[in-house]
Amino acid sequence: MRLRIDLAYDGSDFHGWARQPGIPTVQGVIEDALSRVLRIHDSEARPRLVVAGRTDAGVHASHQVCHVDVDPDVLSRCVGHMAVDPPAALERRLNHLLPPSVRIRGVTVAPDGFDARFSALDRTYVYRVGEGFVDPRLRGIVLPVGAPLDLDAMNQACRFIPGLHDFGSFAIPNPGGTTIRRVICAGWSRVSAASAASMDAVRRDDRSGGSSVPPIESGLLRFTIVADAFARNMVRCLVGACLKVGRHDRTPEWMAGKIAVPLREGFTGPAPAFGLTLESVSYPPDGELAARAHAIRARRTPEEL
């Protein structure tokens, strides 16, 4: 049985998503909790999570998605005396075991053909920046810059980001992989306490979920980017470049040149990780999940798989 797990986490105390021996990672703590709940003691048989998008050390997620394959008889072990179905029982027991920095939003039986990674249509990331006063409750998710930024100039620079490009100036390829990615939309906005309407220019209505902006974020700058996939450090490096444009250290045309000629240098380094959050992952209708996963796998090199 394939289960879809929706979750959120504060990445501050984790060395990224991917399991690594001897250090805390999001995947590691969830797989350990799964093994305890399902009473799986054999390391070879432990549950293995497949995630929609691996996040780097210190990066957060407000809505991440992963899947795991579990024998139905093994899953039934977690029900106990609870009057709920096995996926709901698993959700409750995981949230009881996991640290407060990781919360399970929901566990459901995945539709046929669902693959958390390869079925995804796109991922949405948001980077938050505070120019002046930043509510101290946001210190773990907002980068304070201490001075006003030229929002118009940063959005002029962002005009060159959407489309299919080699983002080699802003990303690190995996061995044998590529930094070519298709960005759907990207841009900066200032958060208004009245509504989230300022996000509409950079976020499609059908992906926003209709959520309102909490007043605590009023006045913040938010960089929102949607793409089918991202290369390592890509979003944070794009943010770092935009901040240079916003400070007038570089021009919007410089950004265009870096995209046209993919070459790493000292001016396209990444912004700090803690300002970045994976906000959402979108999927096609259930009947198209398997076809989407097959099409994406066919475009990947063996190293990327």
C-alpha angles and dihedrals in degrees: 000000000000116000126198113216120196114194149158131214146180103232096198096104098036133086091225131286104294119090114252127179115259099002132086117259132164093243091048097054093045094048090048090051091047091053091052096046093046092041094235109157100167108096091210092056097044116129115268119209124214111202133204093229131000111230124210126241110296096013118127134215127209091181119014124164130210138160136217132189114228133174107247092228091053091048091053089064092077096060098078111154095340116119094222136095119270097261091052090047090051091051092053095047093047092052089050092054102036123087116259089255090070122054128179112224095190146332118215138164104264120237118250112284095018117150115173092214108032099034092057117112096199146333127231121212128185126198116197124209130181119204098190131351113018119191104248089229087069097050092111096054106030128072110219113214098176098218138063118273128210100249094183092054092049091052090048087056090048091059088079096053105073118086136047109315142151102250092192090132089060107031146052115232121224114242106288091002134111139238093216110122138162114233115199099193140343135179150128128255137174114238115241121204090217098061147331092251091116088069094060093087092062103026126057115238094235091057100046095073090219092270120159123232113254112240089235088074095052112139096013122131114235126196109203122190130176123192139153088245140346133224121228113291090355099129095042092049092050088051091049090052092048091052090055089053091047090054090047091243087123136017128241088248089060088061090052090052093050090054093045092049110034105211127140118229138151096280097062100058122138126273114236114291099232094072093062126090131177100227105182148344121214129207135192123249114294094258091059099047098095094046091050092050092048092049094050094046089052090059095050125092117232089256092055092050 
